Amino acid sequence: QPRREKACEEQAKREKEEFEQHKAEALQKTAKAREGAKAKFCDGHPAKAELPPKAQEKHGFGSRQWKGPKWERSDEDAAWRIEAVDHCLHVVLNALRTRCSCSPKEPDFQAVSRMFEPVSEALSLYRGAMEESKKKGEGHQVLRQMESGRLYAGGILKEDSEGARHCVYPDALRQVTGNFKELLAMAQTAHDTILSLMGPRTTPNDVASLQRRWPVDSKLSDPRATTWASFAYNPGPKLAPAAEAKAWVRYGPSQGIARYMHLTDLARCCLVFPDAAALREGLCQLIDTFEVVSIRNFYHLACQNLLGERYVEVLITVEMPQAFLCEVRLEEAAFFEARQRAEPHLGDVIQGFSEAFHEPGLHRDAIAHLVHRVLRRPRDAPLVAKFRNHLRHTHGSIASAWRKYFGKTAQVVFGNFRHAVSDHGLRMSATELWMALDASMAGCISLFEFAPDSVANLLRFITRLRETVPNKGILVNPSDLMSWLVFNASIRIKTTDQLEQSEFRKVLRPLRISPTVADSIFADLHSKGTGKHPADVLLPKDFAWLMTVPRLLCASCATFTLDAIDWENIVHAEQLLVKPADRKFERHPMAGELPLIPWRSPIGFVESPSQRAHAVSSTTATGLGDTMDTETVDTEAEDCLSSCDTSPVAVGALTAVAEEPAEAVEASDQKAEATQEPAADVTEAAESKAAA
């Protein structure tokens, strides 16, 4: 009996240990899954259902820990509001830091923190509209299943899934002209035309009578466009500052001066319906009546935004002397009222972010539109996030993948993009990826749309180089640029014209670039070589590609800069791959003398700063001081000093040589003759003095 009891105790002990071990493993696995889901990149829009429930220890029945407070719905709503508001502010801050290349100062950041209440009120209004829309019937669920559509070859309006299944791309959508003033003039005429088509059933005699009957910011009951709408709303044509800011933010980095052609909402109108079922019927009537070229359904999961807006955006063609694209917005009455009441709160948010991030030289209207855009843009498709993560894993960064497949191409068409995607086994998903990346619907994508974060880091690095290098000619030759970076950081490298990742961090330290950002820039510049184990180093060809980045996009629109930065003339493309002369460090750069680094002059010959200083001092010491005045010598010395980056010790020594009068040189020569020193010794003394 004692033996049996002992065996039972040992078995119970083993079972308890196994249970504790399995429990610890389950808790650890759940915690890792939660951290991985939180770190998952979804472009600032993680799905709440993807986060697993938090693992908690289950207490025994009747224990004091088991009797916890009961959570009511009000507490859940409060927790949801806090998470959603923090997420919105975090996404907007990241977008502004990326585009503006700066962070808000401490007092301004406190102003940003005060935007919690306005964002919270706006989210509450849209959430209430969502609940009201769901109570009115099954039309809301039907619209959630309806996909967006575009116009494909042959003038056929197809859903996105059908186009992706056939692996074809939709037609490009743009206005007929890129002149901004002409577009604004045409927009006014198109706006009057679309009001007459959507508005009163009895057509007015002229435009003036239409404007008197249906002024801006007013409602018109019983519109003629559809019998299902409760009323139509006239927002007025898009104003010039708002249109300029939208073109600058959304289409400027990739399209440049042709960015105004992609403004499709200059002439617009809004139709409001009582519920989602009536909205769907009204959409069918618009498709049958007008020439519809695009439908974007923001009820669908792929187009939902941070605020929770729900509407359908339709682009139609209005025939004037020339065709003009206009926007018609179909919206439920609940969401229309929520949008009208949320506008003041969102205005406070936009104004607060504009004041926090505004600096001299930045486009303030563009900052305001970016905040508006981030809060209302559709989230990226999960396939796009997976594709970008796959490119980072296989190529180190998205910019390196662009460089491998497209090189120095500024804009890529669908055929080349499909060929590059096919190498990764995603040929059947090429259309879905293309439509997600082609935000401007222009039929081409650029490096900015492909890798916006990489573009921001590279442009910030180029700007810092332009501010730091003593001679802009150094940027012409990549080998000279690498040597100057090493000399400026006062370090020694293992191999000439090669920078490892640890060395790259050190050379960027004097440029006030953190190690984290330096690693990102290294990954963007690094191109994996051939072979089984390619070396992770930066070569001159990588810096040559860096200087061509501003030519691949509109850098001013990408960084919101308004000052006169001449991005086009940073380098000359024909001089990028010129073979440099041999450079040599005889002593450490901080040892007190100028290093023998030959820099290529604009004329073509090679001359080092130390050789030039030696020529100036030897000319003065050989008796030519009486024919050259002191100002000429000073000018020569200043030109020599301005052509390179020198240490304070070397600057002082060279200035002393330049300021030495000719009488002192003659006195030293007479003293040397009096002591009857050999001529060779005199020459060596003069050379050592000139070097000092």
Protein Blocks (a to p, Z undefined) as FASTA:
>chain_A
ZZmmmmmmmmmmmmmmmmmmmmmmmmmmmmmmmmmmmmpceehpacfklpccddddddde
hiaklmccdddfklmmmmmmmmmmmmmmmmmmmmmmmmnopacdfklmmmmmmmmmmmmm
mmmmmmmmmmmmmmnojklmmmmmpccddddehiiacdfklmmmnopacdddddfbfcfk
lmmmmmmmmmmmmmmmmmcfbdcfblmlmmmmmcghiacehifkbmkbfbdcdebpadfk
lmmmmmmmmmmmmnommlmmmmcklbgcddddfblmlmmmmmmmmmmmmccfbdcdfkbm
klccfkopacdddddddddfbdcddddddddfklmmmmmmmmmmmmmmmmmmmmmmgceh
iafklmmmmmmmmmmpccddfklmmmmmmmmmmnopaklmmmmmnomafbdcfklmmmmm
mmnopmmmmmmmmmmmmmnonopacfklmmmmlmmmmmmmmmmmmmmpmblklmmpmklm
mmmmmmmnopadfbghiacfklmmmmmmmnopafklmmmmmmmmpccdedjbdcddddfk
lmmmmmmmmmmpcfklmnopabdcdfklmpcfklmmgccdddddfbafklopacdddddd
fklpacdfklmmmmmmmmmmnopmmmpcfklmmmmmmmmmmmpccdfklmmmmmmmmmpc
fklmmmmmmmmmmnopafklmmmmmmmmmmZZ
